[in-house]
Amino acid sequence: MELREIIEKCESLKIYEERFIADDYYEVVFYTKDTKQWNELFADILGLPAKPYGVVPSEEDVVLTQKHGGLRENQTLFKKAIGSTLMIAMFWPWQDDVRTTIKVVSIAQ
């Protein structure tokens, strides 16, 4: 599955703000109340979270996500190798508990 196909699937959900769309990077903000739907969508695409919300991230996952802002305990990471590409999705809840940023990155391996 390519990033553009993931973007198309995301369009079926409510998006608060589209921030960036490129061939290898997609960033949007959604309402935190819709997190369950977003988690289900990404679990269908990439499998269960590699780093669920509330779990301390591994050093490997911190390094993997560092270029795109890193990863903290209150964030979620999905990742899956698809052919020669590693697809990652990071959910970053805002401190206002109203919005969450999602960053989806396609990394050539």
SULUR-V414950 format. One line per field, one symbol per residue. phi: phi as a letter, one per 30 degrees, with the letter a starting at -180 (. if undefined). A space follows every 50 residues. Layout:
phi=???
//
This chain:
phi=.cedddedddddcdcdaccabbdbabbbcbdedceedddddddddcided bdeicdddeedddecedcjibbedccbcaadbicbccbbcccddddhcbb cbccbccdc
//
